[in-house]
Amino acid sequence: MGSRLSAISFDAHQPERLMHFWSGVLGLERTDDSDDGVALPSGNDAGYRLGFRPSQAQKTGQNRLHFDLTSSSLEAQQETVARALALGAQHADIGQGPNASHVVLADPEGNEFCVLEPGNGFLAGCGFIGALACDGTQTVGYFWSRALGWPLVWDQGEETAIQSPNGGTKITWGGPPLIPDPGKDLHFDLAPDGDQRAEVERLLSLGAKRLDSANGEDGAALLTDPDGNEFRVLTPR
């Protein structure tokens, strides 16, 4: 029994518009299905999709989860930034300072993301979406390692990171203190290998908690991880 990471989904006020932005930035064509709704492939070996799910949630602070995009050269970094700005991104200040070598942007709905400078050895070979960088504790890194069956590839101090055995995007957690829940963020959608109810019980035994709303309209089970981040366990396909 286990789950695979089906999608990393954005809360979106305008899913189509947000999908078109990320499609243009990443150079990916949409691939929708009944679980993910409006979606894009991730374009790397981790195998997840990017989902864009309708939400009325209001963003009240910096996202806990954001993408780090890699660059093969300074010119490639500049091209990614210029492309994103042309598609509707804006520069964002999350305290990176004027001498930062990476560029912080926000998409049209305010979701922050970073365009990294070339030469990042930790993300070498991870693909264009090099990392999903998360604000989170060591405990939540351990939880997601067990939940997804992805091994730890970094575990020092209170920082952790996991990666699919197939490679691709790394998911990283920077340790405490946690920033406040921003209300509108990115979330994990899990596809269980077998029975949904049994998988929910397994995740609860690992430290997840049920939300009061229990299940979404599509039959997905709604849970939170040990840091309080919402995620969904989909119905079996």
Summary of the structure (lengths in Angstrom):
residues: 237
radius of gyration: 16.9
end to end distance: 14.9
largest distance: 50.5
contacts: 766
relative contact order: 0.19
helix: 21%
strand: 33%
